Each structure stands twice: as C-alpha cells, then as structure tokens.
Amino acid sequence: MKNKLKIVGMTSGIIGFALVIIGIWAMVFTYSNVSRENIITGEDASIPNTKVAGPLTLKSQADIIREHTLKITQGKTYAEMPRQIPKLDTDGKEILNEKGEVVLVDNVARNTWITATTLTTSINLALLAYGLSLLTILFGILSISNGYIFCELSKKENN
C-alpha cells in the first residue's frame, strides 16, 4: 500500500505541476495575442481609455461594442432586422423602379451586427481562454496538494 500511495502521490504531483505550467502558458499566450491588437476601450466603456489585455478590459470592450451596436440599430438585434430595406431619396421617401415597386438595398445596420458579432465573439473567446487557464492552474494546484498528501500518507503507512 505504501508504494501505491507514493506512486499515486508522485504522479498526481507531476500532473499538477504540468497543469500549472500549461495554465500559465495559456494565460500568457492569451494576454500576448490580445495585447498585440492594441485595442483601447471607448471613453464610455465601464473601464474607459484603457488598453484591452486582461479579462476585465475584455469584458468592458465587449459590453461597449454591443451597446454601440444597439444604438446604431435602434435597439434591434440582427435577427430582428430585415435583410433589405427600401432605398430612400434625400427627402426620406421610398424610391420606386419603372414598375412602381419599391427599390430595396442591403440593410447596413444589419450588416453592422455581423461585424459587431465577430468582434464580440473574438473577445468572448479570449475571456473564455482566461477562465480555462485559471481553472487549469487551480486544478494543477489541487493535484499538487493531493500528491503531497498521498506522499505523506505513504510515509505514515510505514510506521
């Protein structure tokens, strides 16, 4: 039993150490990749005029992008807007073609949602990467502590 506890303890410690290293690497990797984009939060963000790099600034930037997009689309999301809208003249009246039908054009506000969704998805993936990195580090620490306990138990098994 002593040898089994010692083997399990050492294995758990090694795996824990590897998890901590991997978690730290993933956190540094995420930070480096986000930082190199040189994104600065907006003046009206919850964390204004700050370089986006860590989880808090990422969340702040994602929130402000959504808020700005909702202002542009008058509170409507992508799915709530038509794909095409009537083309308007300078007086705001619908333009008709030769057959008397309304001329339709792409809905620019709806296309704005595509861009906003792409940006916020990237930001949210970076947030997720930070969370998973932290979770990996925590599991590594837990595994190291379990390994230590098993090794200590293997010493007491001898007495």
N, C-alpha and C positions, 0 to 999 in steps of 0.2 A: 504494500500500500504506500509505503514511503516513496518508492521510486515513481509510482504513478502520480502522486501528488506533486513531486518535484518536476516531472516531465510536463504535466499539465500547467504547472506554475510558470515554468520557463517558456513554454510555448505561448501561453497567454501573454506573458510579458513581452516577448518578441513581436507578437502580432499587435499588441497595444502600441509598442514603440513605432512600428511600421504605420499604423493608423494615424498616430500623431504627426509623423513626418508627412504622410500623404495629405492630411488635412491642412497642415501649414502650407505645403506646396500649392494646394488648390486655392487657398486664400490669397497667397502672393500672386499666383497666376491670374486670378480674377481681378485683383487690385491693379496689376500691371496693365492688363488688357483694357480695363475701363479707363484708367488714368491716361493712357496714351491718346484717347479720343479728345482730350481737352474740352470736355463739356463743362459749362458753368451753369449753375441753377439760375432761373429767372429772378428778377427783382421781387416778384410777387410770390415766389415759392416759400414754403414753410422754413427752408434754410436758404435765405437769399444770397445771391452773388458768391457762391462757393463752388470750388472745383468738385465735380462729381467723381467719386472714387470708392467710397465706402458705402455700407448698407443704408445709412441714414440719408445721405445725399442722393443715392439712387432712388429711394422711395420718394423723396421730395421732388425729384425731377419727373418721375413717372406721374405723380399726382398733378403736377402743374401742366404737363403735356395734356393730360385728359381734361383738365379744367379749361385750358385754352381751346381745345378742340370742341368742347361742348359750347363754348361761347360762339365759335365760328359757325357751328351748325344749329344755332338757336336751341340747344338742349336736346337735339336728336342724335341718336346713335346711327351707325352705319346701316343697320337693318331697318331702321325707321324711315329712311330716306329713299326716294325713288332713284333709280339708276340714271334716268334722264329727266330733265325739266324743260319747260318752254323757254325758247330764246326770246329775250325781251329787247325792245328798242330803247332809245335814250329816254323816252317818256315812261318806261316801265310797262308798255303794252306788249302783248304777245305778237310775235311776227308770224305771219301766215305764208304758206307756199302758194304756188299757182293754183292748186286745187282747193285752197281755202282751209287747209289743215295746218294745225299748229306745228311750227318747226321745233324739233327737240334737240337739245345739246346735252353732253355729259354733265352730270351734277358734280361740280367742282368741290362742293362741301363734302359730298360722299367720298370723293377721291382723297380728300384730306384725312378722312378716317383711316384709310389704308396706310398712309404714311404714319399717322399717329399710332396705329396699332403695331406697326413694325417697330417703331421706336420703343414703345412701352413694353412690348414683348421681349425685346433685347434687354432692356433694363430689368424687367422682372426675372429673366433668366439669370442675370448676374446676381440679383438678390437671392435667388434660389441657390446659386452656387455658393454664396457666402454662408447660407444656412446649412447646406450639406457639409461644407468644410468644417464648420463649428461642430456639427453633430459627429462628424468623423473624429475630430480631436477629442470630444467628450467620451465617445466610445473607446478610443485609444487609452485615455486616462483610466477609465473604468477597467479596461482589460489589464493594464499595468498593475492597478491596485489589486485586482483579483489574482494576478500572477504572484504578486508579493505575498498575499495571504496564503495561497497554496504552498509556496515555498516555505513559509514559516510553519505551516501545519506539517509539512514533511519533516521538519526538524524535530517537532514535538512528538511525532509518531515514533521516533527512535527512542525517546525517553520512557 
